[in-house]
Amino acid sequence: MSGIAGCLALAEGTRPDTDWTVRAARRMAHRGPDDDGVFADGPIALAARRLAVIDPSAAGHQPMRSSDGRFWMVYNGEIYNQGELARRLRARGVQLRGKSDSEVLLEMFAAEGKDALRRLRGMYAFAIWDTQNQELFCARDPFGIKPLYYTLAEGGNQLRFASERKALLAAGEVSVIDPDALRRYLSFQYVPAPATMTPPVRSLPPGHFMVARLGGPVDVFRYWRPVLRPAKSPAVDAPERILAVLRESVTTHLRSDVPLGAFLSGGVDSAAICALAAESRPGMLTFTAGFARPGYSEIEHAQETAAALGLKSVPYVITAQEFAARLPQIIWQLDDPMADAAAIPLWFVAREARRHVKVVLSGEGADELFGGYGVYYQPSVVRAATRLPGWGRNSAGAMAARISQGQRGKGLLQRISLPLRDRYIGNAHVFSGAEVNLLTRYGGGTVFDVTDPFFDQAASAGLDDVATMQLVDINTWLPGDILVKADRAAMAHGLELRSPFLDREVMAVASRLSRAEKTAAGTTKFALREAVGGLLSQAAAERRKLGFPVPIGHWFRGELSGYAEQVIHEARTEEWLDKREVLNVLRQFRAGDPEVPWRRLWVLLVFSLWHQIYVERVFDPVKLGWES
């Protein structure tokens, strides 16, 4: 696990900026506190900060050179089938110098080139320099667990890349933002890849690789895409197959040469991971966080589950004052503005975990793969509405408009009034297109520019509505929100986070589940619950998802109301947002308007605070000790 950076001189006769490469790596020291290294030769400079997990010896030092001397690599991630791949290499006569997965990855690429990607089982973002062909090859794992950002600099004469966007454009270095990215952020609560809020920086999308050549173009290709092939009806052995593949995935994810624990909330996802891990790691530490307000803490449920599994529980309670004090640092850590409030407790629980362990298992991906979100449950009346004529849908929409936000029936009528393609952009849909037009000063396009390709893919495959929503979320919500907050929160503290659900073998089983095996009997993740039910108490197996709830609405109407108002008033965001409309949202929220839930205020506050950090530099990360 590492923070990686590099600079390739693209123009003949130019040199890479090695000083910049070293500075970029230093900005990500939190990702790799154990070791650092740099390699520069001809047109390339590579640097890495290492978090030593597998084979912590010097044999895993980066940048790493292949045994034949041709390739140099920097790499961030873990390859879980490294043992199998190592045996494959030895059968070919390759003599491995150590036991690190880094070396296995590098030698696999040296032997098979880009075809090695088909054999990798794990999370990764890496860059490999071919000294013979003068070519840089970069790749990112299929789900997007590990990040990689890049940009063209010095008039297009340099390609720079890094694990975090802040290494490419730090606080005070941002002068322009992408107005289209801002518009999408206001709806999605994150910026969908490959765009970022800070052009010309781009994110290499999940399942893609990039090739750059001296004197040539920079090309990006897709090598993997998620495919769902749901069965028409449930299979009798589905729970058995799910349990078997999860048990095998957890076993491979437990491989570590350093202390390992797990995140444990009150839900079935993390409980299942912990139950399977406990089979070989009895007494393993588990970690959770919550708030001292009824309904906003999963600590009690997590402790009950841990005790039942024979595991130890380490809880942490977050106060409103600590939340406000750490919020600027957390938003700085996230790179682009990302208004998923669950990132806050995740940051705190990662901090506590790092005091005890260096690696944690976590439950990311279960909802997307096994159908865990409440919105996936489509009542029969909504499915029947697909056959309504236009006037019928219009009538339903008119009725929904007359019902106040939060009142019974409004959401159902809204779902009836619009086709799935026109209403579903993922688990977060904060501001509508019309509201975004009022709030923003520039930009164009709509959120459907992002989601339409996945609806087209779903239509071509004949997917039902549940599988269609899953496909949208696996391509957008999962890499843009869920995995961003997981990576940044954990790596902020030099903690490796592993997600056993996001495994290619688990995906192969989950992709074949029928609709009824995902949403049935009034619940979600039906087959998954059946699979792990024998490992857990009934309450843990059936408990509804909370997902690290945060009492922001209560705080912003109570002890932190002044904080929210101050940030929004003081942030100099007038160039990008209509401040009158922003303040109107604040006023309506404070007045208790049911049409303005806290999430709308939160999206605007996070952007305002991000703007103060990265554009205005109200906060200095170096002086505050956030950046070494």
N, C-alpha and C positions, 0 to 999 in steps of 0.2 A: 504494500500500500504506500502511495507516495503523492507528492505534489510534483507535477512535471511541467517543464517549460522548454521552449526552443525557438531558435531563429534561423531561418534559411535565407541566404542571399540569392535572390532569383535572377538578378541581372549579371551578365558576364563581367568579370573584373571587379565586382564588389565583394565586401566582406560582411559576415554576420555581425550583429551587435552583441558581442559576448558580455559586455558590461550590463546591458539591458537584461540579458538572459539570467545572469546571476541575481540581479535585483528582483526579477520576476519570481524566481524560486524562493528568494528570501521573504517575499511578501506572503508566501504560502508555508512558512516554517511550521505553522500549526498542524499542517497535514503530515509532516514528516519530521518529528523532533529527534529522531535517532541518528541520522546520518545525512550527509549532503555530498554532492559531487557535481563536477562540470567536465564536459568534453567539448573541445573546439578544434576544428580542423577544416581548412579550406572554406567552403561556403556554409558550413553548418556549426551551430553551437547548441548543445543540449545540457540541461541541468535538472537535477532531481533532489527532492527532500524525501527521505525514507522513513516510513513507519515499519519497523522490522517485526514481522509476524511469523512467516514461514522461513526457517533457517536464518535466524537473526545474525549469523556470523558474517564476516567480511565477504564471504562468497556471494552474498546477495547485493553487494554494493552496486549502485548505479551512478552514472550511465554505465551500461554493461556491454562488453564486446563479445561477439560470437567466437566460438572455438576456431573457426577458420579465418578470423580477423576481418571478414568482409563487412559485417553489420555492427552497428552501435544502436542501443535501445535505451529509452526511458519509458517507464511503465507504472501505471497506477491500477491496482486491483488484486484479485485472487483468481487463480485457475484451479478449480476444485478437482478436476480429473487429471491433475499433474502426474499422479502415479502411473496411470494408464499411458499417458503420453510419454513419460520418461522411459517406460518399458519399450514403447514403440521406437524411440530414438536409439536406445541401447541395441535393439535388434538390428538397427541400421549401422551400428558401429560407432555411434556418437558417444564420446567419453564426457560425461557430465562432471563438472568440477565441484559442484555443491549439491544442495538439496532444495534450492529455492525454486518456486514456480516461475520466477522471472527468467531464470536460465532456461527452463523447459520451454517457455513461450518463445524466447529468442531463437533457440535451436530448432523449434518447430517451424518458425518462419524461414529460417535459413534453409531448411530442408524442403519446405512445401510452398513458400511464398504466401500469397493471399488465400490460397486454398486451406491453409492452417486454420483460418477463421471457422470453417465448418466443423472443426474437431474440438473447439474450445468450449468448455462448460464452466462458466464463471462470470465475473464482473471485471470489466477492464476498459481502460483507455490507454493507448500506447502510441509511441512514435519510434520508427526504426529507420535509420539512415543506411542506405546502401552505398558504400564507398566506391564500388565498382561502376555502378550505373549512375551514380550521382543523383539518387532519387530518394525522396522522403515518403514514407508510407505511415499513415496514421489511421487508427481504427477505434471504434467505440462499440461496447457490447450491445447485444440485441435489444434489451429493455431500456438502456440508458441509465443504468445504475451509477456508472462513473462518468463524470463530465469531461468535456474537452471543448475549449473555445479557441478561435483563431481569428486573425485579421491580417490584412495587407497593410504594410506601413512603409514609410519613406518613399511615398509616391508610387507604391506598388512594387518596389524593388526588394522588399523583405516580406516573408511569411513568418508571422509570430504565432505561437500557440501556447496554451497554458491550461492547467486543470481548473482554474478559477478565473472568472472574468475580471476580478479586481487586480489580477496580476498583469492584465493587458491595459486596463484603464482604471487607475486607482482614484481614491478620493481627491478631488481637486483637479483631475485630469479630464473630467467629463464636461464638455461645453455644449454638445448637441445631443438631443435625444431623438428617437424615431417616433414621429407622431402617430404612425399606424400601430406601432408596438404599444404606445400608450393607450390607444383606443381599445386594443385587444385586452390589455391588462385590466382595464376598467370593467370588462365583461367577464373574463376568465379568472381574474385575480392573480394571474401570472402571465408572463410573456411566452407564447408558444414558440418552440424552435422551428426553424433555425434562426429566427430573428432574436435580437436582444434589444434592450432599451437604449443601448449605447452603440450606434453605428460608428465605425464599420465592423465592429466585433460581431462574429457569428458563432452559433453553437453547431458543432458537428452533430447531426441528428443520430438517434439510436439506430443501430443496425447499418451504419454507413462506414465507409472508409474513404480516405482522401489521399491523393497522390500528387506530389509536387516535384517538379524537375527543374534543375538549373537551366535557366533560359527558356523554360517552357511554361505552360499554363498550370493552374491549380484545379484539379478535377475531383469531384465528389461523386461517389457511387453508392448505391444501396446493395447490400449483400444479404439482408434478411428482412422479412416483414412478418408480423403476426398474422396467422391464418386460423380462423375458427371454422370447424366443420361439425357443428352440433348434430348429434344423432336425432332421429325422429321421435324416439321413445326411450324411456329409462332402461338401463342395463342392470340386471340383477347383481352383477359383480362390481358395479361402479364404486361403492364404498370401499370394497376390498382393494381395488386397484389404486384408488386415491391414497389410502393408508400406506400401501406398500411403497408407492413412489415418494410420498412425503417422508416416510421413515428413511429411505435411502438418501434423499436429498439432505435431510437434517444430519445424517451421519457424515456425509461428505463435508458439510458446512462446519462441522465441529472440529475439523483438523486444524490444529493450531499449536505452535511452539511457545505460546505465551498465554497468560490467564484469560479465560473466556467466561462470559455470562450471557444474560438475555434481558431484553425489554419485556415487561409483562404488564399488560393493561387488564381491563375487566372482560374483554371480549374473547371470542373463540379462536381467533387467528393466532395471537401470541401465546394463548394457553395451549393450543395444539403443538406449537413449536417447542414450548417448554416441556410438555409432557413427553414428547419424543426424545428430546435432549436428555431428560432425566433418566431415561432407560440406560444410558451409558455414563452420564455425568450426575450422579446423585449428590445432592447438597450444593448444586450450582447456584451462584448468586443471581437474583433477578432484580430488576430496577423499575420503578414507576414513579410518576409525579402527579400531583393534584393540587387543588386549591381548597382553602379553608372556607368553603361555601357549599351548602347542601346542593347536590345534583351536579357538582363540578369537580368531582374527584372519583377516580377509579381505584384509589389506594386500598380501600377495604376489600373490594372484590379481588384485587390482585393478590393481596395477602392471604385471603381464603384459598385461592387457587394454588399459590405457592406452597402453603402448608399441606394441602391435600396431596401435592406431588412430591413432598419431601424436599422442597427447595427453600432457600433462604430469600427473604424479601428485604430490599433496601428502598424505603420510600423517601420522597422529598416533597415538602409542602411549600408552594410558591405564594408569596404575599403580593398584594397590589403594589407596594412600594418597590419590591425587588423587580417586579415585572417592568415598571416604568424606568427603573435605573438601568436595566440591562437591554431594554428594547432597542436603543440606537445601535448597540454593538451587534445584536442579533440581525438587524436589518442590514448592517454593513456586511456581516458574514454571508448573507444570502445572495450577494452580488446585485442582481436585478430586484426591483420591488416584487415581493411575493406575499400576498395577503391571506395566507392560510394561517389562522391563529394557532393551529396545532404545532406550528414551528416553535412557538415559545416554550411550552412544556417539554418538547423534544430536546431543545437546547439545554434545559436545566437537567433533565434526566441523563443526558449524555455526559454532562459535566460530573454528575455524581458517579456515574458508572466508571468513568476514567480514573477515579480515585481508587478503584478496586481491580479493574480488569483492563485489558487492551483491545478486546474483541467482544462484540455482542451480536446475538442473533435477534432478528426482529421480523414482524409479520407483514411487511409491505408486499403488495401484489395479490394477496388472497382475495380481496374484494373484486378486483378487476378480472381475475382468472376464474373465480368460482361463483361470481354473481352475487356480491355482497351488499350492494348499495340499495337502499330502500326504493329509489326511483326506478330500479330495474323491475320492481313488482308492478306489472301493468294490469289493473283490474280488467275484467272481461268487458266492461262497458267501454273502456278506452280502446281496446282492440276492436270491438264492434264498430266504434266510431270511424274507423278507417273506411267504412263503406258509406258513410254519410255523404249526401250531396253538399255542394258548397254552401247553400243557404243554411243547412243544418249546422255546419261548423261555425258559420257567422253568428247564428243565433246563440250558440253556446258561448262564443267569445264575448258577445254583448252582455250576456247574463253574468259572466265572470267579472267584467269591468264594473258592474254595479255592486259587487260584493267586496267588502273591505278586506285588506290583507290580513291573513291569519284566520279568517272566519271559515267555518266548515263549508266545503263544496267549491270554494274558489279554485283551488289547485286542480281538482278533478275536471271542472269545466274548461280551464285553460288547456289541459292536456287533450281534451276532446276537440277543442276548437282549432288546433294546429296539427299538421302532420309531424311525425317524429323529426324529420329532417329540419323542419322550420322552428322547432322548439328546443331541441336537445343539443347542447354544445359541450356537455360534460357535467360533472358534479357541482361545479360552481357556475352560476349565471347571475352575476351581481347586477349590472346595469344593462338595460335593453339598448338596442341600437339608437332609438330616439333619444334616450337619456344621455347616451354617450355624445350624441351630436350637440346637446345643450352644454355639456360639461367641457368639451374640448374645443380648441381654437383651430387646429389644423388636422390634416390627415384624411384618409378615406378608407374604403373597403369595409367589409363586415366580418363578423366572427365566422360566418359560413364559408368564407374563403379558406379558412383553416379546416373546417370539418367536412366540407362537401366531398373531398377526395375519398374519405373513409366511408361516407354514405354510398358513394358510387361503388366502392369495393364491396360493401355489404350487399348492395342490390345485385351486383354481378354474381355474387356467391349465393344469393337467395337466402340470406340470413333473416331470422325472425327479429322482432324488435329488441329482445333482451340481448342477443348476440351482437346486434348492430350497435347498441349502446356500449357494450363491452369493447367492441372494436374501436369505437371513438375514444373511449377512456384509455385503453392500452396505448394508443398512439399519441394522446395529448395530455390528459390529466395525470397519468402515471409518471411519464418522464418530466413533465413541466411543473408539477406541483409535488406529488408524493415523494419522488426520488430526489428532487432538489433539496427539500427540507431535511430529508434523512441524511443525505451526504454532507450538507453544510453543517448541520447540528452536530453530527458525530465528529467530523474531521476538524471542527473548530477546536476540539479538545484532544486531537490526536487519537481518536477512537475509531476502530474499524467496525463498520456495521454490515452485517451479512443478512441477506433476505432469502431464506430457503424456498419460499414459494416461487421466486423468480428464477426458475431453473428450467432449462429446455426440456427435461424429461417430465417435470410437473406440468409444464405448458402442454406437452403432447397429450397427456391424460385429460387435463381440464378442457382443452379445445374440442373434445369429442362429447362433452356432457350435453344432454338434451335440455331443453327449456325447463322441463319439470324437475330436473335435478339441480337447477339453480334457484328458481323461485317456485315454491310449492308449499302447500299447507299454511299459507299466510306468513311464510318466513323467507329468508334469503339464504344462500349458500347451503341449500338443503342437503345435497349429497356430501359436502364437506362435513357438515354437522353429524350426519349419519356415520361417516368414516371415523371420526375421532371421538364419537360419543362414548365409546367404551373406555377411553383413556381419561375422561374428565367427569366431574360431577355434572348432574343434569343442569344445574344453574349455569355453570360455566359454558356448557355446550350450547345452551339455548339463549344465553343473554344477548340482548340487542346491542348493536354497535354504538359506542359513545365517541371514541376517537379523540381522546384528550380534549374534552370540552374546556373552554376558557370563558370566565365570566366577564368578558369585555363590555357587554351591554350594561351590566350592573355597575361596573366600575366607571364607565364613561357617563353614567347618570348620577354617580355618587362621588366616591373619593378621588377619582381621576378625571372628573369633568373639566376641571381647569386645565389639566395637562393636554387633553385633546384640543381644546379651544386654542391654547397657546401655540401648539405646533402648527395647526392649520392657518392661524392668523399670521404667524411669523415667517412661514415658508414662502420664499419668493417664486411661486409657481405660476404667476400671472401670464408668463410667456406661453404656457402650455395649456392651462386650464382657465375657464371663466370663473374667477374667484367669487363672483356673486352667486353663481350656482352652487359652488362648493360650500359657501357659508350658508346657503339656503338648506342644503342637506343637513348641515350641523344644527341649524335652528329647528328643522322639522324633527330630527332625532331627539333633541333635548325636550321638545314639546310632547313627545310620546306618540308621534304620528305612526300608526301601524303600517303605513306604506313605506316607511323608511326604517328598516331593521338595522341593527348595529353593524352588520357586515358592509353596508354601503359606506358608513362613516369610516370603518376600519380600512377599506380599500383606499380611500382618499387620504387618511392619516398616514398610512404606510408610504404612499407615494410622496407625501409632503416631507416626511422624515428622511426618506431615501434621497430626495432632492437636496435637503439640507446637508446630508453627509457627502454625497458624490458630486454635486454640482456647486453648491455654495461653500462647502467645506466648513460648516459651522462646527463640526466635530473633526478633530485631527486623530486618525487611528494610531499614529506613531506615538504622539504625546500621551494618548489615553492608554497606551499599552496593548491595544488590540493587535497591532502589527509590530513585529520585531524589526 
